[in-house]
Amino acid sequence: MRVIKRLATFLKTAIMRDGALVIGAQGMSALVALFVGAYLFRTLPKFEQGALASGLALGAGLLQASDLGLALTTIRVGANYIAENHPDKAAKLFRSMLAARVVFAFLTLLLTTFFADRIALTILSMPGGRMIVIGAAMGVLGNAVVWWGVDVAQARRAFGSYSIQQLLSAFSKALVVAMLIVLGGKMFTENTAVSILVGIAVANVVCGLTSLLLTRDVLVSRKLEVETLDVHIANTSIRYFEFGAYACAVSVLTALSANADVLLVQHYLKEEDTAVLACARRLAMVLNLIATAGVTILLPRAAALESRDACKAYALKAAKMGFILAVVMAGGLAVAASTLVPIFGGANYTASIPILRWLCLAHGIGMVLTPLMLVFYPLRREGVIVFLCALQLVAQVGLGMLWAPGYRLEGAAWAMVVAKFCVAVATLFFLSKAFKCVDSVSKSAPIR
């Protein structure tokens, strides 16, 4: 009975409520994306599917690169202002972040359009891929506003608004594909990938306007209604510009490493190979979903830790829960790969089965590392995360360039696994070192 009472009490806590909202929204979004993806993989020729996957990967990379760390700054600094009971500072920060993200997204669109031919030729190895590049870049502008709204909701712990924006983004993209099917009659057209990318860009603009509507109090009021964190935070301030420089570095490095495998395969192999990799990546999306949900819930709380002992306790819990989730989710997906791939992509994508299993191993390591690395924030070791992101990128790209031409898709997957393992070893080393020399946390201390 005592165990049942404790479980019931835990299920009523704020973290469980927030977790249910986040995982529910992201789970529904992932489910919608899986249904749309399954239709496209079964309908489009591999060449078109590969071109679409390349465009989507390029668009995701451009979005993250154009962010320049503003998303992380919005969440980290905004959550700190709110926790210190300074909603006026938080509102001012959120407005400035919106203006900056729109400007950077617009500049990214202009520069990408100007260099579209060169990007298509050198990065994607698609001599006639100019419109793929432009279509991918068009999606950045609206998406920047959408994810600003999501970041503001996360910083404020307004997970209801967070969930609405996530779901709206997913369903709008599904609606675009449905409209193209109805209007086009069939999907076997020469410019299908371009049409989908442009349609997604339009949907992103609509979603961006909706995000502005949902967060309109940030734009019109100096005072915000926020939920108080259930922890004590000292009246200290983050070194804003120093943290912004760090966040910029992390954002760019993360953008490159997150899509490096697709772009390497597209560059060294063919669109058909990119399609096979994309099928495995789409099914592995559920693992990213869990890791992202964990960060969404834990980042504001991890940032509020104030002592070495609190950080140690958090790290142990994060590692334990991450390991359990990795074994259950990543291991289960790897075992079920031979069944799920034919159901999702059809008989033409059986080559995705071994690739999915390697991706499960890589993402399993990431599921342990992602919540664990958050402890570097209160320890004022954000510079360590920059190093870890750079290590991930260098190892993945270097090994991918070495192995992908000869070992093809397996080589690109191996590169990701080895890169994750290197990051895991480095993370444990830096955590051990930090715990030995940190007694208390000062949020105004310099980044190291």
N, C-alpha and C positions, 0 to 999 in steps of 0.2 A: 504493500500500500504506500509506503514511504517513497519508493521509486516512482510509482505512478503519480503521486502528488508532485514530486519534483519535476517530472516530465511535463505535467499539466501547467505548472508554474512557469517553466521555461518556454513552453509554447505560447504563453501570453506576453512574453517580454517584447520590448520594442525591436530588438534585433531579429526575432523570429517574424514579427509582423512585416518589418522592412524586407527581410529575406524572401518571404512569401510573395510580396508584391513584385520585387525585382525578378526573381526566378520565374514567377508566373508570366510576367510581361515578356521577358527574354525568351522563355520557353515557347510561348505562343508565336513570337516573332520568328524564332528558329523553325517552328513547325510550318508556318506559312512559307518561309524561304525554301524549306525542303520540298514542299508540294510543288512550288513553282519550278524549282531546280529539277525535280524529277521529270516534270513535263518537258522542259527544255532539253534535258539530256536525252530523252526518248524521242524527241521530235526533230531537233536540229541536226544537221550533218556535223561530224566531228570537227571539220574545218571551221564552221561558223561558231560552234560551241567553244573551240579553242580561242578564236578571235574575241568572243564575248568575255571569256574568262580573263584574257589578257587585258582587255579594256577595264573590267571591273577591278582587277588588281592594280592597274595603273591609277585608276581613279581613287582607290583607297589610299594608295601611297601619296598621291598629290594632296589629298585632304589632310592626312596626318602631317605631311611636310609643311603645308601652308599654315597649319595650326601654330607651329613654332613654339610649342609649349604652353600656349594660352589655356588649353583645356585643363591641364594639370595645375596651372597657377590659379585658375578660377575655382577649382575644387579645394585645393590645399589652403590657399590664402583666404578664400571666402568662408570656408568652414571655420578657420581660425578666428576671423572677425566676428562671426556669429557666436562662436563659443565664448568669446570675450565680451559679448553683449554690446557689439558695435554694429548694429544693422545698417546704420547710415554709411559706414565705410564699406560694408559688404555691397550695398546697393550701388555705390559709386564704382566699385571694382567691377561689378557685373556689367554695368553700362559701358565702361571703357573696354572691357574684354569683347563685347559685342561689336563695337566699332572697329577694333583692331582686327578681329577675325574676318569681318566683311571685307575690309581693305586688303588683307593678305590673300583672301580667297579670290578676289577680283584680279589682283596682280598675278596670281598663279594661273588663272584662266587666260589672261593676256599673253603671258610669257609662253605658256604651253602651246597656245594657238600659233604664236609666232614661230616656234621651233618644232611644230608638229611633224613636218617631214623628216627632220633629223632624228627626233625621238622614235618615230615609227621605224626608221631604218636601222639605227644603232642599238636601241634598247630592245625593241620588239622584233627586230629582223623581219619587218613587214613593209616592203617597199611601197605598197599601195595602201598603207594603214593610216593615212593622215586623218581620215574621218573618225576612225576608232579612237585616236588620241584626242581629237577635239571633243568627241562625244563623252569620253571619260572625264575630261577637264570641265565640261559644262556642269557636271553633277556636283562639283566642289562648292559652288556658291551657295546653293540652297542647303546643302548638307552642313555647311559651316554654321548656319543659323540654327538648324535642327539640333546639332550636337552642343551648341552653346546653351540652348534651352535645357537639354538633358544634363549638362554639367552644373548649371545653376540649380536645378532640382536636386541633384545629388549633394551639392554643397549645403543646401538648406534642409536636406533630408526630407524633401517633399516627394516621397516615392510614388505617390498617386499620380502627380504630374509627370514624373519620370516614366511611369508605366504607360500612360496615355500617349506620350510622344514616341516611345519605342513601338507601340502597336500601330500607331498611325503611319509611321515610316514603313513598317513591314507591309501593311495592307495596301498602302498606296502603290508600292512597287508591284505587288501582285495584280492590282487593278490595271496598271499600265500594260502588263503582259496580256491580260485578258482582253483589253481593248484592242491591242495589236492583232490578236487572234481573230477577233470579230471583224475588224476593219480590213485586215489583210486577207482574210479567208483561209490562209495557210501560212506556215512559218518558213517554208522553203524558198526564201527570197535571197537575192544576192546581198542585200543590205540589212539583213535581219539584226545583226549585232549592233550596227550603228543605230537602227531604229529603237532598239531596246535601251541603249545607253542614253539617247536623246530623251526618250520617254521617261526614264528614271530621273533625268535632270529636271524635267518639268515637274514631276511628282515631288522632288526635293524642294523646289521653290514653294509649292503649295504647303508642304509640311513645315517649312521654315516660317511662313506667315502664321500658321497655326501655333507654332512654338512661341512666337512673339505675343500672340493673343493669350496663351496660357500663362505667360510670365509678365504680363503687362504691368503688374504692380511694381516690378523692378524698374520699369522704364518711366513711370509717372510719379513714383513716390520715393522719398528719401528713407522711409521707414519700412521695414519688412516684417511680416509675421513669420516667425521662425520657431522651430522646436528646439528647446534647450537641450544640449548634450547632457547625458547622465554621468558626466565626469567633471572633476574640477580642473580648470585650466588657469595657469598663472597669467597675470596681465602683462604679457610680453608680446613683442611684434616680430614677425618674420622679416628677414632682410629681403624686401620685395624684389628689387632688381637683381640681386644675386640669385634668388630662387628662380626668377624668370629666365635668366641665362641658362641655369641648369635644366629647367623644364624644356627649354628650346632644344638643347642638345639631346635630351631623352626622346623628345617627340620625333626629331628627324631620324635618329638611329632606329627607333622602334618602327617608324614608317618603312624604312628600307628593309629591315630584317623580316618584318611581317609578310612582305610580298616578294622577298628575294627568290624563293623557290620557284614561283610561277614565272617571274621575269627571266630567271636563268634558263628554265626549261624552254620558254618561248624563244630565247635568244639562240640557244645551242641546238635545239631539236625542231619539231614541227608543231603546227597548231593542233594536230591530232594528239600529240603527246601532252600538250597543255590541257586538252580536254580531259584526258585520262587522269592527270594530276588534279584537275579541278573537281572531278567527281569524288575523289578521295578526300580532298579538302572540304568539300561541302558536307560530307557525312561526318567528318571530324569536327564540324562546327559546334556540335553539342558540347565538346570538351572546352572549347573557347568560351562557350556560353557560361559554363559553371565557373571557370576561372574569372571571367569578367564580372559575374554576379558577386563573387567573393570580394573582389576589389571594390566594387560599388558600395558594398555594405561596410567593409572593414576600413577603407581609407580614412574617413573622418575620425573613426575611433582610434586607429593606430596612430594617427597624427597627434592625438591628445595624450598619449602615454608620457609620463613625467619622470620615470626613474629607470635605472638599469634593471632592477628586479622586475618591474612591470613589463619592460621590453623582453626580458628573458621568458617570463611566463607567457606572454603573447606569442613569442617565437616557437615555444614548445607546443602550444595548442595549435598554432597555424600549421606547423610541420606535421603534427599527428593527424589532423583533420584532412590536410592536403594529401597525405599518403593514402589514407583510407579511401578518399574520393578517387584518387588516381587508380588504385587497384581495382575498385569496383567499376568505375565508369570507363576508364581507358582500357582496362583489361577486358571488361565485358564487350566493349565495342570491337576490340581486336578479335575476340573469339567469334563474334557474330558477323565479321566482315564478309565471309563467303556467302552468307545468306542475304545481308543487307544490300550489298553492291548490285547484284542482279535485279533486286526488287526496285532499287532506286534508279539506276542508270540503264538497265537492260543488259542483254547478252553482249553487246558491243563493248562493255566496260569491265569485263572480267579482269583485265590487266590492272584495274584499280585496287584489287583485293590486297596484294602484298604491299602496295604503296600505303594503303589505309592503315595496315598493321604497323608499319614503320612510323607513320604520323601519330598513331596512338601512343607509341612509346615516347616520342618527342613531346607530345602534349601532356602525357602523364607526368613527365619530369617537370614540365611547366606548371602543372596544377599544384605541385608541391612548392615550387619556387615563388610563384606569383604572390600569394598572401604572405609568405615568409619575408620577401624582400621589402614589404611595406614597413618593417621595423627599422629600416635605415632612415626613415623620415624623422621620427622622434630622436634617434641617436645622432641626428645632424650629420649623417654620412651620405647625403644625396649624391655627392661626387662619386661614391662607390657605385651607385646605380648607373651613372653615366659610363663608368668603366665596364660594368657588366653588360650593358647594352652594346657598347662598342665591341666587346669580346664576342658576343653573340653574332653580330654582323660580320666581323672579320673572319671568324671561324666558318660561318655558314657560307659566305660568298667565296672565300678562298677554297674551301673543300668542294663547294659546288662547281666552281670553275675547273677544279682538278678532276672530279669524278663524273660530272654530268655528261661530258662528251663521250666517255668510254662506257660508263655503266648506266647511262641514260636516266630514267626516272628513279631507279633505285639509288643511284649516286646522289641525286638531289635530296632524296629522303634521308640517306645516311648522313649527309652533311648537316641536316637539321638536328638529327639525334646527337651527333658528336658535339655540335655547338651547344646544345642544351646541357649535355653532361659537363662540358668545360665550365659553363656558367654555374652549374650546381656546385662543383668543387670550389670555385672561386667565392661563391656566396658563403659557404660554410667557413672558409678561411677568414673572410672579412668580418663575419659575425663574431667568430671566436675572438678575433683581435679587438673588435669594438667593445665587447663585453668586459674585456680585461682593463680597459682604460677609461670607461665612462661610468661615472657615479650618479649623475643627475642630468636632466635634459634642460637645455636652455634654447628656446626657440629663436632667440636673437643671436645665437652663436654662429660663427662663420661656417659655411659649408665645407666639408672635407671629404 
